Amino acid sequence: MIPDFAESEPRTAPDDASDALDQLDLTSEILLSAARAGVVQAKEITDFHPVTARGMTQWMETVASLRRSLDERSWTLGNPKNSPRAISPDGKTSIMVMGGDENTGSQTTPPQAARRRGPSTRDTMQCNGQEMLDVTLPLPRGWSDQEPLTWVFVYHWSRRAPQLQAELSLARDLDEDGRTFAWHHRILLPEQDLGEFNIPQRPAGPDFDIDFRIQELK
């Protein structure tokens, strides 16, 4: 599904996010509650855990909370190349979750990935570009007409203040560095105060695609 606003404007301001999300059968509450759920679990990580545990825990719990909430709205689960997605009931829209940099939610500078993304993300962005431009392009292996348009739920924990920045954005390309995105449209969400969680620093750790190669043993 390509809403009209995604074809005409580069971004939707936080005050107008609700109307834009409604066209995607989503709400700010669903998205922000998922991100906060990740914070709740990440705050339990201690210095005894591996250094990657806090960031990985936040990402995993955000994914799980979002997909659980959307399951109640008849969205389904998808895991292309082991990259977790939520897919709309009509199969035309999917959402993936990604940690972003300090520009997440900014009205002036678009965000980039906090950590390097892998080949499944790049393939998805290429498919997005194909659907938005409606031209013949070389497509990733395994692409089909059933490939949904994939939005990215981007979140960031600020280094400077206890706040959560987030947006739901439609990417059209990913550079070879695995971090630099070009965006079709960005729906900016209101910042969320996380002061009550008393967490001294932004989570650290990997946020990447995981590809498995399974071979039959002889």
Phi, psi and chi 1 to 4 in degrees:
 res  aa     phi    psi   chi1   chi2   chi3   chi4
   1 MET       -  127.3  176.1 -178.6  179.3      -
   2 ILE  -115.0   96.0  -53.7  173.9      -      -
   3 PRO   -61.1  154.1  -18.4   31.3      -      -
   4 ASP   -56.7  -38.8  -68.1  -18.9      -      -
   5 PHE   -64.5  -28.9   65.1   78.2      -      -
   6 ALA   -73.5  -16.2      -      -      -      -
   7 GLU   -96.4  -12.4  -64.9 -179.3  -37.0      -
   8 SER  -120.1  -23.3   58.6      -      -      -
   9 GLU  -127.8  145.8  -61.7  -69.1  -21.0      -
  10 PRO   -74.7  -22.9   27.1  -34.7      -      -
  11 ARG  -160.3  159.4   62.5 -177.4  175.0  -85.0
  12 THR  -113.8  127.1  -63.1      -      -      -
  13 ALA   -69.6  156.9      -      -      -      -
  14 PRO   -53.0  -38.7  -28.5   36.3      -      -
  15 ASP   -65.6  -21.4  -70.2  -15.4      -      -
  16 ASP  -106.7    6.0  -60.4  -41.2      -      -
  17 ALA   -62.1  -38.0      -      -      -      -
  18 SER   -59.5  -43.6  -66.3      -      -      -
  19 ASP   -65.7  -40.5  -70.2  -19.5      -      -
  20 ALA   -66.8  -44.0      -      -      -      -
  21 LEU   -66.3  -31.4  -68.3  172.3      -      -
  22 ASP   -59.6  -33.3 -173.9   59.9      -      -
  23 GLN   -68.3  -18.6  -65.1 -174.8   46.9      -
  24 LEU  -104.1   10.3  -63.5  169.3      -      -
  25 ASP    59.7   42.4 -170.5   29.2      -      -
  26 LEU  -133.1  166.5  -65.2  167.2      -      -
  27 THR  -136.4  156.6   66.6      -      -      -
  28 SER   -60.6  -37.0  -65.4      -      -      -
  29 GLU   -60.8  -42.6 -178.8 -179.9    0.4      -
  30 ILE   -60.9  -47.1  -72.5  174.5      -      -
  31 LEU   -68.2  -48.1  -63.5  171.2      -      -
  32 LEU   -70.7  -32.6  -66.7  173.6      -      -
  33 SER   -64.2  -37.1  -68.8      -      -      -
  34 ALA   -64.5  -43.7      -      -      -      -
  35 ALA   -64.9  -39.2      -      -      -      -
  36 ARG   -67.8  -33.7  -70.6  174.5   68.9   88.8
  37 ALA   -61.8  -36.8      -      -      -      -
  38 GLY   -63.7  -38.3      -      -      -      -
  39 VAL   -64.8  -43.6  173.3      -      -      -
  40 VAL   -56.4  -43.4  168.5      -      -      -
  41 GLN   -75.9  -37.9  -63.6  -58.9  -42.3      -
  42 ALA   -65.8  -28.8      -      -      -      -
  43 LYS   -69.0  -12.9   72.8 -176.4 -176.7   67.1
  44 GLU   -83.9   -9.3  -58.8  -60.2  -33.6      -
  45 ILE   -73.0  136.7  -59.6  -59.0      -      -
  46 THR  -116.0  177.9   69.4      -      -      -
  47 ASP   -66.4  -14.9  -69.9  -18.9      -      -
  48 PHE   -78.9  -18.0  -64.0  103.7      -      -
  49 HIS   -77.3  162.1  -71.2   82.3      -      -
  50 PRO   -57.7  152.6  -24.1   33.9      -      -
  51 VAL   -63.9  -22.8  -66.0      -      -      -
  52 THR   -85.8   -6.0   60.0      -      -      -
  53 ALA   -65.1  -39.8      -      -      -      -
  54 ARG   -67.2  -47.5 -176.2  172.6  -72.0  171.2
  55 GLY   -65.4  -41.9      -      -      -      -
  56 MET   -65.9  -41.1 -179.9   62.9   80.2      -
  57 THR   -62.8  -43.8  -63.3      -      -      -
  58 GLN   -60.3  -45.6 -175.3 -167.3   12.0      -
  59 TRP   -62.8  -48.3  175.3   74.9      -      -
  60 MET   -62.4  -43.5  -69.7 -169.6  -59.9      -
  61 GLU   -71.6  -31.5  -66.5  -60.9  -30.0      -
  62 THR   -65.1  -44.7  -60.2      -      -      -
  63 VAL   -59.0  -49.3  169.5      -      -      -
  64 ALA   -62.9  -44.2      -      -      -      -
  65 SER   -64.9  -42.6  177.8      -      -      -
  66 LEU   -63.6  -46.7  177.8   62.0      -      -
  67 ARG   -68.4  -32.6  -61.4 -150.1  -67.4 -178.5
  68 ARG   -66.4  -43.3 -173.2  179.5  -60.9  114.5
  69 SER   -65.8  -41.1  -65.6      -      -      -
  70 LEU   -72.8  -26.6  -68.5  178.2      -      -
  71 ASP   -59.4  -34.3  177.8   71.2      -      -
  72 GLU   -70.0  -14.0  -61.9  174.0   -1.5      -
  73 ARG  -107.1   19.9  -60.1  168.9   75.2   94.4
  74 SER    71.7   16.6  -61.6      -      -      -
  75 TRP   -73.7  158.5  -71.6   54.0      -      -
  76 THR  -118.9  171.9   56.8      -      -      -
  77 LEU   -95.4  143.5  -54.3 -177.6      -      -
  78 GLY  -138.1  148.0      -      -      -      -
  79 ASN  -141.0   58.5  -63.0  -76.4      -      -
  80 PRO   -63.6  125.3   24.1  -34.3      -      -
  81 LYS    52.5   34.6  -65.0 -174.9 -179.7  179.2
  82 ASN    65.5   21.9  -62.0  -63.3      -      -
  83 SER  -100.6  114.0  177.9      -      -      -
  84 PRO   -69.1  133.2   25.6  -34.1      -      -
  85 ARG  -135.1  158.8  -47.6  -75.1  170.4   85.7
  86 ALA  -113.2  135.2      -      -      -      -
  87 ILE  -120.9  131.5  -57.9  173.1      -      -
  88 SER   -63.7  158.3   63.2      -      -      -
  89 PRO   -55.8  -33.0  -27.7   35.8      -      -
  90 ASP   -86.1   -1.7   62.8    7.8      -      -
  91 GLY    74.8    7.1      -      -      -      -
  92 LYS   -96.7  -12.0  -64.4 -179.2  179.7 -179.9
  93 THR  -132.9  137.2  -57.0      -      -      -
  94 SER  -134.2  161.2   78.5      -      -      -
  95 ILE  -129.2  134.1  -59.6  174.6      -      -
  96 MET  -118.4  160.4   61.6 -179.0  -68.4      -
  97 VAL  -114.9  137.2  176.7      -      -      -
  98 MET  -148.2  139.0 -178.9 -176.3   81.5      -
  99 GLY   -75.9  134.1      -      -      -      -
 100 GLY  -113.8  176.3      -      -      -      -
 101 ASP   -87.2 -168.9   65.7    7.0      -      -
 102 GLU   -67.3  -12.1   65.8  -84.7    4.7      -
 103 ASN   -86.7    0.1  -67.4  -41.8      -      -
 104 THR   -57.4  128.1  -58.2      -      -      -
 105 GLY    82.4   -2.9      -      -      -      -
 106 SER   -72.2  141.2  168.0      -      -      -
 107 GLN   -86.8   -4.0  -61.1 -152.9   41.1      -
 108 THR  -115.2  -41.7   56.4      -      -      -
 109 THR  -119.0  125.3  -53.7      -      -      -
 110 PRO   -70.5  151.4   24.3  -33.0      -      -
 111 PRO   -81.0  161.1   34.2  -37.8      -      -
 112 GLN  -124.6  169.9  -51.3  -56.5  -24.5      -
 113 ALA   -67.9  140.2      -      -      -      -
 114 ALA   -67.2  -31.1      -      -      -      -
 115 ARG  -141.1  159.2  -66.5  160.9 -169.2   90.7
 116 ARG   -58.5  134.5 -177.7  178.8  177.9  -84.6
 117 ARG   -97.6  156.4  -53.1  -62.1  -59.9 -172.2
 118 GLY  -101.7 -167.7      -      -      -      -
 119 PRO   -65.4  -29.2   19.2  -31.5      -      -
 120 SER   -68.4  -35.3   88.6      -      -      -
 121 THR   -67.0  -43.4  -60.0      -      -      -
 122 ARG   -62.4  -41.2 -176.2  172.5  -68.2  105.9
 123 ASP   -61.4  -41.0  -72.3   -6.3      -      -
 124 THR   -63.8  -43.1  -63.6      -      -      -
 125 MET   -64.2  -35.3  -59.5  -51.5  101.0      -
 126 GLN   -65.4  -38.3 -167.0  170.6   -1.8      -
 127 CYS   -65.8  -39.3  -67.9      -      -      -
 128 ASN   -58.1  -45.1  -82.4   -4.7      -      -
 129 GLY   -62.0  -38.7      -      -      -      -
 130 GLN   -62.2  -45.6  166.5   75.6   10.1      -
 131 GLU   -70.0  -38.0  -67.7 -158.2   33.2      -
 132 MET   -72.9  -36.1  -68.8  -68.8  -70.0      -
 133 LEU   -88.9  -23.3  -65.8  173.6      -      -
 134 ASP    54.7   46.9 -166.1   26.2      -      -
 135 VAL  -130.5  167.7  -63.5      -      -      -
 136 THR   -83.2  117.9  -58.9      -      -      -
 137 LEU  -131.2  155.6  -64.1  173.1      -      -
 138 PRO   -65.9  125.4    6.8   -6.6      -      -
 139 LEU  -107.2  157.7  -68.1  170.8      -      -
 140 PRO   -60.7  150.5  -20.1   31.1      -      -
 141 ARG   -59.3  133.9 -176.5  178.2  179.8 -178.5
 142 GLY    90.8   -3.5      -      -      -      -
 143 TRP   -69.4  146.5 -176.4   89.1      -      -
 144 SER  -141.4  172.7   74.9      -      -      -
 145 ASP   -64.3  -13.4  -69.6  -19.3      -      -
 146 GLN   -89.1   -1.3  -57.9  -56.8  -48.3      -
 147 GLU   -62.7  122.7 -176.9   77.4   21.4      -
 148 PRO   -76.3  160.0   29.1  -34.6      -      -
 149 LEU   -75.7  126.5 -161.1   65.3      -      -
 150 THR  -107.4  119.7  -58.1      -      -      -
 151 TRP   -92.9  151.5  -67.9   74.1      -      -
 152 VAL  -112.7  121.1 -174.3      -      -      -
 153 PHE   -87.1  108.9  178.5   45.4      -      -
 154 VAL  -105.1  130.6 -169.2      -      -      -
 155 TYR  -128.4  156.9   62.9   82.8      -      -
 156 HIS  -149.9  136.6  174.2   72.6      -      -
 157 TRP  -100.3  115.0 -143.3  -26.7      -      -
 158 SER   -64.7  141.7  174.6      -      -      -
 159 ARG   -74.7  -25.8  -66.9  176.9 -176.7  -85.2
 160 ARG   -94.4  -21.0  -61.3  177.5  -62.5  -81.4
 161 ALA  -153.0  154.1      -      -      -      -
 162 PRO   -76.0   75.0   30.6  -35.8      -      -
 163 GLN  -141.0  156.2   63.3 -171.3   21.1      -
 164 LEU  -111.8  125.8 -179.6   69.4      -      -
 165 GLN  -109.1  139.3  -60.2  156.6 -139.8      -
 166 ALA  -153.6  157.9      -      -      -      -
 167 GLU  -159.1  157.5   59.7 -176.9   74.9      -
 168 LEU  -112.9  115.7 -176.8   70.7      -      -
 169 SER  -133.2  151.3  -63.6      -      -      -
 170 LEU  -105.9  112.0 -177.7   61.9      -      -
 171 ALA   -89.8  150.9      -      -      -      -
 172 ARG  -117.6  -13.1   58.8 -179.5  169.0   83.7
 173 ASP  -163.3  156.2 -161.1    9.5      -      -
 174 LEU  -135.3  126.6  173.6   61.7      -      -
 175 ASP   -69.3  167.4 -157.3   -1.1      -      -
 176 GLU   -63.7  -20.1  -70.1  -62.5  -38.3      -
 177 ASP   -73.9   -9.9   63.5    6.1      -      -
 178 GLY    78.0    5.6      -      -      -      -
 179 ARG  -128.5  -26.4  -62.8 -176.1   62.9  173.1
 180 THR   -92.5  111.1  -54.3      -      -      -
 181 PHE  -100.3  149.9  -78.4   78.3      -      -
 182 ALA  -111.8  138.3      -      -      -      -
 183 TRP  -117.0  138.8  -56.7   96.3      -      -
 184 HIS   -74.4  -49.5  -77.4  -61.5      -      -
 185 HIS  -155.6  147.1 -172.3   85.9      -      -
 186 ARG  -128.2  128.3  -58.6  167.2   57.3 -144.4
 187 ILE  -103.1  106.5  -56.9  174.9      -      -
 188 LEU   -83.5  135.5  -48.8 -178.8      -      -
 189 LEU  -105.3  152.3  -57.3  177.7      -      -
 190 PRO   -61.2  142.0  -20.5   32.4      -      -
 191 GLU   -64.5  146.0  -70.7 -173.8   -6.4      -
 192 GLN  -114.9  128.6  -62.1  -67.7  -65.3      -
 193 ASP   -77.4  125.5 -178.7   14.3      -      -
 194 LEU  -112.9   20.5  -59.9  179.7      -      -
 195 GLY   -57.1  -31.8      -      -      -      -
 196 GLU   -69.5  -16.0   74.3  -89.2   24.7      -
 197 PHE   -83.0  -17.2  -68.2  132.7      -      -
 198 ASN    52.9   51.9 -167.9   28.6      -      -
 199 ILE  -104.8  121.6  -60.8  174.8      -      -
 200 PRO   -72.3  -21.9   27.3  -36.0      -      -
 201 GLN  -147.0  159.9   62.3 -177.4   14.4      -
 202 ARG   -67.0  142.4 -178.7  171.3   64.0   87.1
 203 PRO   -59.0  149.1  -21.8   32.9      -      -
 204 ALA  -123.8  156.1      -      -      -      -
 205 GLY   137.8  172.7      -      -      -      -
 206 PRO   -72.7  147.7   27.4  -34.7      -      -
 207 ASP  -144.3   84.9  177.7   16.4      -      -
 208 PHE  -141.8  168.5   45.6   70.6      -      -
 209 ASP   -76.8  143.8  -62.2  -25.0      -      -
 210 ILE  -118.4  119.0  -57.0  173.5      -      -
 211 ASP  -111.1  129.5  -66.8  -42.3      -      -
 212 PHE  -107.0  139.8  -66.6   94.2      -      -
 213 ARG  -114.4  116.7  -60.3 -176.8 -176.9  -86.4
 214 ILE  -107.9  123.7  -58.7  175.9      -      -
 215 GLN  -123.4  144.2  -65.2 -179.9  -28.9      -
 216 GLU   -76.6  131.5 -177.5  178.3   -2.3      -
 217 LEU   -76.9  139.3  -63.8  177.2      -      -
 218 LYS  -107.1      -  -62.7 -178.3  179.3 -179.9
